[in-house]
Amino acid sequence: MATIEILGATHAYELTPPRASSSPVLVFIHGWLLSRNYWQPLIDRLDNDYQCLVYDLRGFGDSQSPTDKTPNPKSGLGTTTCGEAAANDSAALTSAQCSSTGVDATHLSTSNYTLAAYARDLGILLEKLDIDNAWLIGHSLGGSIALWGASVASERVKGVICLNAGGGIYLKEEFERFRNVGKQLVKRRPQWLCYLPLIDVLFTRAQVARPLARRWGRQRVIDFVVAHPEAALRSLLDSTTEAEVHRLPQMVSQLQQPVYFLAGANDTVMAPKYVRHLASFHKLFQNGGANVIEIPNCGHLAMVEQPDIVDTQIRRILAESVS
């Protein structure tokens, strides 16, 4: 793991060795309450042919200040053990949850957690790493950030692939319910959650078509607990306002780069019909909806649930876009 400073915040990233000079760099962007770790099954399949960049979004995973989280490179699948992560994060949790006016000077401001702000961070990351031929691959919230990133850094981004990402329809009652549930999740992350017997088993079954390997359940618990409270809350609330939801289709319609959407047939978080709705605003959809691929037996974590299918589709999309 390497780190880089972006607008005062340390960002953790990994960059595989360069491949053919004509090949794009694949940039992977994770979703809400997750981290870069979930892309590893795909990177293992792709990095022989493509250089891959994976990073933690501001306030998630290892992209946090030392006062919020202490990395531990010996902890296996993740970079911090669950107990250590919870202990290191407890001060930040207490501080943010008890404050009604925002975070103190040691924490990041709320303006850093909008889709536009995350796209800004991404553009700076690409510039600092001298990447000018990128395809962005974003999951869920990361898909929305990828779309914004394609607009903000259009000269560097040559295409976008969204996994389990869609939307563009604002249903007031459903969004209010979703936001309220999300707020409760962020508030109720006690440090002892990591020690709860079999909690990782519960996380292997959440939002997926079939249970994941138990190590992924463990990783999900870690990422759930260590996410910075302000980042977790603001990224949820700021990305689900009525204005933001309606802005996304407008952005998709204006993108000149190819944009593709991979939907999980059994995704209960982002149902395929909502993926198709957002995809329909892009010019490629006019060709019989060819920019939407539905993956069978797949829930909301396509890159972990069906990595072989996702790998095949990414390679096909890239091959067609170059030809």
N, C-alpha and C positions, 0 to 999 in steps of 0.2 A: 504493500500500500504506500502510495505517495500522497503528499499534501500540497496544496497551492492556495495562496491567499486571493480571495476575490472580494473586493470592496469591504475589507476589514474582517472577513469571515474565513476561517480555515475550511477548505473543502478536501475531502478524501477522494482519491481516484485511483484507478488502475488502467494502464495503457499497455496493450500487448505489442510485440515487435511489429515493425512495418512489413507489409507484403508488397505485391506488385504496385508500382507507382501509379498505375491507372485505376486501381481498385479504391473505392471509397472507404473512409473510416466509418465504422458503425458505432454510433454513440447511443448508449442505453440509458434510459431515464426511468427510474422506479416510481411506484405509486405511493399513495398516502399510507403512513404508518409502516412503511417497508424500508428497504435499503438496497444497495447495489448487489447484495449477495444472491438475489433470486435470478439474476441473469447468468449465473455461472454455467448452468446446463447448456444454454445457447452458445455462450462464448467458447465452451469446450468443443462444440461442433463447428464453429465458424472461424476460429482464429487461425486455422491453417491457411485460409484463403483471404481473410480480411483482418486488417488491424481493428481492434476493438477498444473502445473507451467506455468505461463504466465509472460512475461517480455517485456519491451520496448528495442528495439535495440539502440545501442549507437547513440546519436544524434537525436532520434525520441521520440515522446511522452514525458514522464517524465524523460527519461534518458539523461538529459542535466544538465549542470552546472547552479547554481543559477543566474549567470550573463546572461544566455540565456533565462531562463524561470522560473517563480515562481509558484510552485504548489498551487492549491486552492482546497482543498478536499470537499468544499461545493457546487461545481458547477454542480452537477447532473451527467449526463452520463459520461462526461470526468472529468479530474481533474483540468482543467483550463478553465475559461470562454473565449469565443472567443475574446472579447475586451481586457481582461487582457493578454491573450496569445500574441495577436498582439503587445500590448504595450511593453511587456517584451522582445519580440523577435526583436523589431525594431532595436535596437543597433547592434545586431549580424548580421541582414540582411544588414544594411548599411556598416558595417565593411567589411564583406566578399565580398560584391558586388563591393566595391570600391577598393579592393586590388587585384593586379594581381600577387602577389608573394606568396599568401597563407594567413593563419590566424595567429594571434598573439599568445602569450604564454597562453592566457586565453582560447583559443579554441583548439579543438582536431586536430591532424595532419591528413593529407590526407591518410596516410598509415593505418589508423584505420578503413577505410571504404570499404576495399576489402572483397570479400567473405571469403577469408582465415582469415582475421582479425576478422570478425564477428563470424566465427567458433571457433577461438581462444577464444574470449570472452565467447561463449557458453560453451566451454569445462571447462573454469575456473569457470563459474557459477555453473555447475553441480558438480564440485569438491568441491567448497566452501559450497554448500548445501548438500553435501554428498549423491548425487543421483547416484547410480550405476546400475540402472535398468530402463532406460528411452526409451520411444518411442518419436521420434521427429515428430511434425506435423507442417509443414510450408506452408505458403500461398505465392504464387508468388515468389518474391525475397526471402522470408523466406523459400520457398521450396528449393531453391538453397543453402541457408545457412544450411538447415537441411542436405542436401546431403554431404556438406563439413564437417559438424559437425559429421556425422556418420563415416567419415574417420579419422578426427582428434581425436575424443574421442571414438574410436571403442570399447574399453573395457567397456564403460558406456552406449553406445547406442545400443539397441537391435533391432531397426527397425525404418523405416521412412515412413511417409505418406505425400505426397505432394498434396496440393490443388491448382488448377489453375496454375500449374508450369510445365514447359517443356522446349523445345528448343533443342539446340545442332546443329542447322542449321544456318550458318552465311550467310545471304543475305545482301550484302554490301549496296545497295541503301536503303533497308527497314530499316536496322539498323542505317544508317546515318540519315535518316529522323526521326526515333524514338528518337535518341539521341538529335537531334536538337530541336524537340518538347519538350523533357524533360528539356533541358537547358532553354528554354524560360519559361516553367512552373515555374521552380525554381526561375528565375530572377523576374518574374512578380507575386509576392505575397505581394502586399502592405497591410499595416496594416488596411486600411479602407475596405478591402475586406469583413471582418467579418460583417460590418455594411450594406453591400449592400442588399437591400430588396430582399427576395426570393432566395438569393444565395444558401441557403441550399436545396431548392427544386431542383435546377439544379444538385446538388451533389447527390440527391436521385436517379437520372436517369442515372448517368454516369457509363458506363461499366457493367450494370446489365441487366438481361432479363426483369425484371419488376421493377417499382419504389419501393424503400425501404421506410420504415417508416421514417417520417420526422426527428426524433431524430438521425437517422443514417446519414442523410444528414448534420445535424448540427455537428456531430462528425467528419465527413470527412472534413468539412471546417476547424475545429479547428486543426486537424492533418496536413492538408495541409499548414496552415499558420505557425504553431509553429515548424515544422521540421527545425533543424539546417541547414542553407544554404549549408555549406560545406559537411555535411553528405548527404543531399539530392542530391547534384550534384555528389559527388565522388562515392557514392554507385551506382548511375545510370551508370556513365561513366565506372567505373572500372569493373562492372559486365557484360558489353555488348561489350567488346573488342572482336576482332576475336579470339585471343588466349584463352580468358576466355570462350567464347561460345563453342569452340572446346574441351576445357578441361573437360567440364561437362559430356559428354557421356563417356569419358575415366574413370572418377571417378565412375560413375554409374556402369560401367562394372566390376569394381574392388571391389565394396562393397559386403561383405559376408552376411550382414544383409538383411532381407526381405525389399523390397522397393515397395510401392504402390503409384499410381497416381490417383487422382480424378479430372476429367475434367468437366467443364461446357459446356453443349451442345451448348449454345449460347454465349460462351466466345469469344469476338472479340479481346481481348488482347493476350490471349494464346489459340489459336484454338485447338480443340481436336487432330487434326492431328500432331501438334507439341508436344503435351503431349505424344501421342503414340510413336512418334519418340524417345524421350528421354527414355521412359520406355522400349523400345525395346532393349536397351543395357544391361538391367538387366536380370539375368538368369531366373527369374520368368516369364518373357514375353514369353519364349519358350513354356510355357504351355498354348498356345492359347491366349496369351495376357491377362491372368487372373489378372495381376497386374494393369490393367487400368479399371477404372469404370467411365462411362460417366453419368452425372447427368442431367436429362431433365429439361427444363425451368430454366436454370441457366446460369448466366453470369460469371463475374470475381470475385464475392465475395460469394463463395459457402457457407461459414460458417454463413453468414448472410441471404443469399437468401433461402437456403434449409438446415437449421440446423437439421431437423429431419432425412433427408436422409443421411447427412454426419455423424450424430450420429450413425445411423444404420450400415453404412459401416465401421466406425471405430471399433465398437463393433464386427462386423463379422470378420474383419481382425485380431483383437487381439485374438479372440477366436480360429481362424484357426491357428494362429502362435504359440499359446501355446500348442494346441493339437498335 
